[in-house]
């Protein structure tokens, strides 16, 4: 038997094992893993000597801003940035214009992504109406739903009022509708309690607080913890099994807090407790909070927390199931405002996350096996598409990320593929970089270059992948 591609002489890493082997790929599928003696012949060979081979990373949290906000990102440039960051699949969020909360809008968005995306994809549908939720899930290949419990009291984007679900009765009805279809349907949830968020927001403004630490306290403060408990309780009583709480790490204490909570309970604290009760929850670590090294908080670097050792411990303790840096681009003129209360929130993480976290692998903070678990295997399991995605196994899609763990580099925002063109980590020294990203057997990124065409990415339809 001849095959299309062989990757030889590398070290394969799974969530629980590391070993040397060759990988043979045919028709986009892994057909052989073994020694060079038994590897089939191929006309194309990648020599991975001295390199590490990971299952392709799966990013369940990107905002590629299409349709309607394509001045700051789109499916083509966003998926290129993701590929350069070692990702082979993404899930796009529904807060575009118009929001993706009806069957027709969902189908239109999937068509746009399929035309432009470099890597494989699906899109979260916005869950705002129980009847529309059922219609979307039953008539498309949709993998799951996003719920925004937050809306900004004064600014309509990115927290679109029409997309916000913060009334507990309405949230319960949506959860109940999803649970009646299938309790294993994935849900990504941005938690908040809007009345408390509004109170914190206006209290801080009245105090005269006008820095980016205050903006975090007002938007990502204790309101997120309260909203998380409300949603987790409703998920628990409706029996949902795959509720993913987003942004763990965002509402830890800021470098210069303005609001003093004697008994501060953050998302990390609450999720740790709820998991100890046996509640079915997933938790997504916002890694920018423990990968940002600069304690000075400004428009570009606003995510640092002094509690980062607490977050590393939560990682060790498996409070987190998933880990990434959210990709939610804003232009500088939208994020850098004289009045911080007018500033749009967002950062660009798809291209920078892997070099940053590989640096921490080199620092001994985590192993490559742990990294695979949290960025490939667990996301694919959460989405219900494992082991066709998120695994290096015979029969799996040949989605592979090859890294050079010893290569030194510097993050340079001028080299980002993302449309917004900046990075919160510009100038950071890193050790460890992705060198090739392979999607279904095709090299889409190779040593700084995009090597496949827009539209190569495939829609990951639940009817095929589950």
matplotlib code that plots the C-alpha trace (Angstrom):
import matplotlib.pyplot as plt

x = [0.0, 1.2, 0.0, -0.2, 2.1, 4.4, 5.7, 8.8, 11.3, 9.2, 7.9, 4.1, 2.5, -1.0, -2.7, -1.1, 1.9, 4.8, 6.6, 8.6, 6.7, 6.0, 2.6, 1.2, -1.8, -4.1, -7.1, -6.9, -7.0, -4.3, -3.9, -0.7, 1.3, 4.4, 8.1, 9.8, 10.2, 6.4, 5.6, 4.1, 5.9, 4.9, 5.9, 5.7, 7.6, 8.0, 11.1, 10.3, 13.6, 14.0, 10.4, 7.3, 4.0, 0.7, -2.9, -4.1, -5.3, -9.0, -10.1, -13.6, -13.6, -12.9, -14.7, -13.9, -16.4, -18.1, -20.6, -20.9, -17.6, -15.1, -13.1, -11.4, -11.4, -12.9, -12.9, -9.9, -7.5, -8.7, -8.3, -4.8, -3.9, -5.3, -3.3, -0.1, -0.9, -1.2, -5.0, -6.6, -10.3, -12.3, -15.7, -16.8, -19.0, -22.4, -22.0, -21.6, -24.0, -26.6, -26.3, -26.4, -29.5, -31.9, -31.8, -31.4, -28.6, -26.8, -26.9, -25.7, -22.7, -21.7, -21.7, -19.4, -17.0, -16.9, -16.0, -13.1, -11.8, -8.3, -8.9, -11.9, -14.8, -18.2, -20.1, -21.8, -25.5, -26.7, -29.3, -32.0, -35.2, -36.1, -38.0, -35.2, -32.7, -34.6, -34.9, -31.2, -30.0, -32.5, -31.8, -28.1, -24.8, -24.5, -22.4, -23.8, -24.9, -23.4, -25.2, -24.2, -25.6, -24.0, -24.9, -23.1, -25.2, -24.1, -22.4, -24.1, -21.1, -19.6, -22.2, -25.2, -28.4, -30.4, -28.1, -28.2, -30.0, -29.9, -33.4, -33.4, -36.8, -35.7, -32.4, -34.2, -36.5, -33.6, -31.7, -34.8, -35.4, -31.8, -31.9, -35.1, -33.2, -30.0, -28.4, -25.0, -25.3, -22.4, -23.1, -20.6, -21.6, -20.4, -21.6, -22.9, -25.6, -26.6, -28.2, -25.0, -22.8, -24.7, -24.3, -20.6, -20.2, -21.9, -20.4, -16.9, -17.8, -19.1, -15.9, -14.0, -12.2, -10.9, -8.3, -8.4, -8.3, -11.6, -13.1, -12.3, -13.9, -17.0, -17.4, -15.6, -16.2, -18.1, -21.2, -19.5, -19.4, -23.1, -24.2, -22.1, -23.9, -27.3, -26.5, -24.8, -27.8, -30.3, -28.0, -27.9, -31.7, -32.3, -29.6, -27.3, -23.9, -21.8, -22.0, -18.7, -18.1, -16.0, -13.3, -12.0, -9.3, -10.9, -12.5, -9.5, -8.2, -6.7, -3.3, -4.9, -8.4, -11.0, -13.7, -12.9, -14.7, -13.9, -15.1, -14.1, -15.4, -14.1, -15.1, -12.2, -13.3, -16.9, -16.2, -13.8, -16.5, -19.2, -17.0, -16.4, -20.2, -20.2, -21.9, -21.4, -19.4, -16.6, -14.3, -12.3, -9.2, -8.5, -4.7, -3.9, -4.4, -1.4, 0.6, 0.8, 4.0, 3.5, 1.7, 1.1, -2.5, -3.2, -5.4, -3.3, -2.2, -5.2, -5.4, -2.6, -3.6, -1.5, -3.3, -1.5, 0.0, -3.5, -4.4, -1.4, -2.5, -6.0, -4.5, -2.5, -5.7, -7.7, -10.2, -9.8, -10.8, -10.0, -7.4, -6.7, -6.4, -9.6, -9.4, -11.7, -10.2, -10.9, -9.1, -6.8, -9.1, -11.9, -10.0, -7.8, -10.1, -9.5, -12.5, -11.9, -15.7, -16.1, -13.4, -14.2, -12.9, -10.9, -7.6, -6.0, -4.9, -5.2, -1.6, 0.2, -1.2, 0.9, 4.4, 3.5, 2.3, 5.2, 7.5, 5.8, 6.3, 10.0, 9.7, 8.3, 4.8, 3.1, 3.9, 3.2, 0.8, -1.2, -1.2, -2.6, -5.3, -6.5, -6.1, -6.9, -8.4, -10.7, -12.1, -12.9, -14.6, -16.5, -17.8, -18.6, -16.2, -13.5, -11.6, -12.1, -10.7, -8.3, -6.4, -3.6, -5.1, -5.6, -8.9, -8.7, -8.6, -5.0, -5.0, -1.5, 0.6, 4.3, 6.4, 10.0, 10.1, 13.7, 13.4, 13.7, 11.6, 10.1, 6.4, 6.2, 2.8, 3.8, 3.9, 0.4, -2.0, -5.0, -6.6, -6.5, -2.7, -1.7, -0.8, -1.0, 2.2, 4.3, 7.9, 7.6, 10.5, 9.3, 10.9, 8.9, 7.0, 4.7, 6.5, 3.8, 0.0, -1.6, -5.4, -6.7, -3.3, -2.7, 0.0, -1.8, 1.0, 4.7, 7.5, 5.7, 3.9, 0.3, 0.4, -3.3, -6.1, -9.1, -12.0, -9.8, -11.4, -14.3, -17.5, -17.4, -21.0, -22.3, -24.1, -20.8, -18.5, -20.7]
y = [0.0, 3.5, 6.5, 10.3, 11.5, 10.0, 11.9, 10.2, 10.4, 12.5, 11.9, 11.5, 12.9, 11.9, 12.8, 9.9, 8.7, 9.8, 7.5, 7.6, 6.4, 7.2, 8.3, 7.3, 9.3, 8.4, 10.4, 12.6, 9.8, 8.3, 4.7, 3.6, 4.4, 2.4, 1.8, 2.9, -0.8, -1.2, 2.3, 2.3, 4.0, 7.6, 10.3, 13.0, 12.8, 15.2, 14.5, 15.4, 14.6, 16.4, 17.6, 16.8, 15.6, 16.6, 15.9, 19.1, 21.7, 22.4, 26.0, 26.2, 29.9, 32.3, 35.4, 35.8, 38.6, 37.5, 38.6, 42.3, 43.1, 42.1, 45.3, 43.6, 39.9, 37.4, 33.7, 33.8, 35.8, 34.5, 30.9, 31.7, 33.0, 29.9, 27.6, 29.5, 28.9, 25.1, 24.9, 22.5, 23.3, 26.1, 26.9, 30.5, 32.5, 34.0, 37.7, 38.9, 41.1, 39.8, 37.5, 33.8, 32.8, 31.6, 28.7, 30.9, 33.0, 29.9, 28.3, 31.6, 31.8, 28.2, 28.9, 31.9, 30.0, 27.0, 29.4, 31.1, 29.0, 27.5, 24.9, 22.8, 24.6, 24.6, 27.5, 27.9, 29.0, 31.7, 30.3, 33.0, 31.2, 27.6, 27.0, 28.3, 26.2, 23.0, 24.1, 24.8, 21.6, 19.4, 20.8, 21.4, 19.9, 22.3, 21.0, 23.2, 26.5, 29.7, 31.6, 35.2, 36.0, 39.4, 42.7, 46.0, 48.7, 51.4, 49.7, 47.4, 45.5, 43.0, 42.1, 42.5, 43.1, 40.9, 38.0, 38.4, 35.8, 36.8, 36.2, 32.9, 31.8, 32.3, 30.6, 27.6, 27.3, 27.2, 24.7, 22.5, 22.6, 21.5, 18.8, 17.3, 16.9, 15.5, 16.1, 15.8, 18.8, 21.2, 24.6, 27.4, 30.0, 33.5, 33.9, 37.1, 38.5, 41.7, 43.6, 43.1, 43.9, 47.2, 48.1, 47.4, 49.3, 52.5, 52.3, 52.3, 55.2, 57.2, 56.6, 58.2, 54.9, 55.3, 52.7, 49.2, 47.5, 49.2, 48.1, 44.5, 44.8, 46.3, 43.9, 40.8, 41.1, 39.1, 39.3, 36.5, 34.3, 34.9, 34.2, 31.1, 29.7, 30.5, 28.8, 25.8, 25.3, 25.4, 23.0, 20.7, 20.5, 20.0, 17.3, 18.9, 17.2, 19.5, 23.1, 24.8, 27.9, 30.4, 32.9, 31.3, 33.6, 36.8, 37.8, 37.2, 40.2, 42.9, 44.5, 47.7, 46.7, 49.5, 47.3, 45.4, 42.1, 40.7, 37.3, 37.3, 34.2, 34.0, 31.7, 29.4, 29.2, 28.4, 25.8, 24.0, 23.8, 22.7, 20.0, 18.7, 18.3, 16.1, 18.6, 18.1, 21.1, 21.9, 24.9, 26.9, 28.6, 32.0, 31.5, 35.2, 35.7, 33.5, 33.9, 37.7, 38.7, 42.5, 43.7, 47.2, 47.1, 49.1, 48.7, 46.1, 44.2, 44.3, 40.6, 40.2, 39.0, 38.8, 35.5, 33.6, 31.1, 30.2, 29.7, 27.4, 25.4, 25.1, 23.8, 21.2, 20.2, 19.9, 22.5, 23.5, 21.1, 23.3, 26.0, 28.7, 32.4, 33.7, 35.2, 38.2, 41.0, 44.7, 47.4, 49.6, 52.6, 50.5, 49.1, 52.1, 54.9, 58.1, 57.1, 53.4, 52.9, 53.3, 50.7, 47.5, 44.3, 41.8, 40.2, 38.1, 34.7, 32.1, 32.6, 33.4, 30.9, 27.8, 29.5, 31.1, 27.8, 25.8, 28.2, 27.2, 23.5, 24.3, 26.0, 22.9, 24.3, 21.5, 18.5, 18.1, 15.3, 17.7, 20.3, 17.7, 16.8, 20.4, 21.6, 18.6, 15.7, 17.4, 20.0, 17.2, 15.1, 18.2, 18.7, 15.1, 14.6, 12.5, 10.4, 11.5, 14.9, 15.6, 12.3, 10.6, 7.2, 4.9, 6.0, 9.6, 12.6, 13.4, 16.7, 17.1, 19.9, 19.6, 21.7, 22.5, 22.6, 24.0, 26.9, 30.4, 33.2, 36.6, 37.3, 40.0, 41.6, 42.7, 39.0, 38.2, 36.9, 38.3, 41.3, 43.6, 43.5, 43.7, 41.4, 41.6, 39.6, 41.7, 41.4, 38.4, 35.9, 32.3, 28.9, 26.4, 27.1, 25.3, 24.6, 22.7, 22.5, 19.6, 19.4, 16.1, 15.3, 18.6, 21.0, 24.3, 26.1, 25.6, 27.6, 31.0, 30.5, 29.6, 26.7, 26.0, 28.0, 29.7, 27.2, 24.1, 23.9, 21.5, 22.0, 19.4, 18.2, 16.4, 13.9, 12.7, 13.2, 11.8]
z = [0.0, -0.8, 1.1, 0.6, 3.4, 6.0, 9.1, 10.3, 13.2, 15.5, 19.0, 19.3, 22.4, 23.7, 26.9, 28.7, 26.6, 24.6, 22.1, 18.8, 15.7, 12.1, 11.0, 7.5, 6.1, 3.2, 2.0, 5.0, 7.5, 9.7, 8.4, 10.2, 13.3, 13.9, 13.3, 10.0, 9.2, 8.7, 7.5, 3.9, 1.1, 0.3, -2.3, 0.4, 3.6, 6.5, 8.5, 12.1, 13.6, 16.9, 16.9, 18.8, 17.2, 18.8, 17.8, 16.1, 18.6, 18.7, 19.6, 20.9, 21.4, 18.6, 17.4, 13.7, 13.5, 10.2, 9.1, 9.9, 11.7, 9.1, 9.4, 12.4, 11.5, 9.1, 8.4, 6.1, 8.2, 11.5, 10.4, 9.0, 12.5, 14.1, 11.7, 12.5, 16.1, 15.6, 15.5, 13.1, 14.0, 15.6, 16.9, 16.0, 18.3, 17.4, 18.3, 14.8, 12.8, 12.5, 15.5, 14.7, 16.6, 13.8, 11.4, 8.3, 9.9, 11.1, 7.6, 6.0, 8.4, 7.8, 4.1, 4.6, 6.7, 4.3, 1.5, 3.3, 6.2, 6.0, 8.8, 9.8, 11.6, 13.1, 14.7, 18.0, 17.5, 19.8, 22.1, 22.7, 22.0, 22.8, 19.6, 17.4, 19.4, 18.5, 14.8, 14.5, 16.1, 14.3, 10.8, 10.7, 11.6, 14.5, 17.4, 20.2, 21.6, 23.1, 25.8, 26.7, 30.1, 29.9, 28.2, 28.6, 30.2, 27.6, 24.6, 22.1, 20.9, 21.5, 24.2, 21.9, 23.9, 21.5, 22.3, 26.1, 28.2, 31.9, 33.1, 35.1, 33.8, 30.2, 30.8, 32.4, 29.4, 27.0, 29.1, 29.4, 25.6, 25.0, 27.6, 26.1, 22.8, 24.2, 27.6, 26.1, 23.7, 24.4, 25.8, 26.1, 28.7, 29.4, 32.9, 34.5, 36.7, 34.9, 37.8, 39.8, 36.8, 36.3, 40.0, 39.9, 36.7, 37.9, 41.4, 39.9, 37.5, 40.5, 42.3, 39.5, 38.6, 35.1, 34.4, 32.7, 36.1, 36.9, 33.6, 34.4, 37.8, 36.4, 33.5, 34.7, 38.4, 41.0, 38.7, 36.7, 39.8, 40.7, 37.1, 37.0, 40.1, 38.6, 35.3, 36.9, 39.2, 36.3, 34.3, 37.2, 37.7, 34.0, 33.7, 31.2, 31.1, 29.0, 30.3, 29.7, 31.9, 30.0, 31.2, 34.4, 35.5, 34.3, 37.6, 39.8, 41.7, 39.5, 40.2, 41.5, 42.8, 43.4, 45.0, 48.2, 48.6, 52.0, 50.9, 47.3, 45.4, 41.9, 39.0, 39.8, 43.5, 42.6, 39.9, 42.2, 44.8, 42.3, 40.9, 44.4, 44.7, 41.6, 39.3, 35.6, 34.5, 32.1, 32.8, 30.3, 31.6, 30.1, 29.9, 29.2, 32.9, 33.8, 30.6, 30.7, 32.4, 32.7, 35.8, 34.3, 33.0, 29.8, 26.7, 25.1, 28.3, 30.6, 31.7, 34.2, 37.7, 40.8, 41.6, 38.8, 41.1, 42.3, 38.6, 38.0, 41.0, 39.6, 36.4, 38.3, 40.2, 37.0, 37.9, 34.3, 31.5, 28.6, 28.1, 25.5, 24.9, 23.6, 20.1, 20.1, 18.0, 18.3, 16.5, 18.5, 18.1, 19.5, 22.5, 23.4, 24.5, 26.5, 28.6, 29.5, 29.9, 26.2, 25.4, 23.7, 25.3, 23.4, 22.7, 20.0, 21.1, 18.3, 17.0, 20.2, 22.7, 21.7, 21.8, 25.2, 26.7, 25.2, 27.0, 30.2, 29.3, 29.0, 32.4, 33.9, 34.6, 32.7, 30.4, 26.7, 27.7, 29.9, 27.1, 24.6, 27.1, 27.5, 24.0, 21.8, 23.5, 26.0, 23.5, 21.0, 23.8, 25.0, 21.4, 20.9, 18.0, 19.6, 18.5, 14.9, 16.0, 18.9, 18.7, 16.9, 16.2, 13.2, 11.7, 13.1, 10.8, 10.1, 12.1, 13.4, 14.9, 14.8, 17.2, 17.8, 21.6, 21.7, 19.2, 20.6, 19.1, 19.9, 19.4, 16.8, 16.3, 12.8, 11.8, 13.0, 10.4, 12.3, 10.7, 13.8, 13.6, 17.3, 20.1, 23.9, 24.0, 21.5, 22.4, 24.6, 24.4, 23.8, 23.7, 21.6, 18.4, 15.9, 12.7, 10.7, 11.0, 9.1, 8.5, 7.2, 5.7, 4.0, 5.3, 5.7, 7.6, 7.2, 8.9, 8.8, 5.5, 4.7, 2.3, 1.5, -0.1, 1.6, 1.7, 2.4, 5.9, 6.2, 8.2, 11.0, 10.7, 13.8, 11.6, 10.3, 13.3, 16.1]

ax = plt.figure().add_subplot(projection="3d")
ax.plot(x, y, z, "-o")
ax.set_aspect("equal")
plt.show()
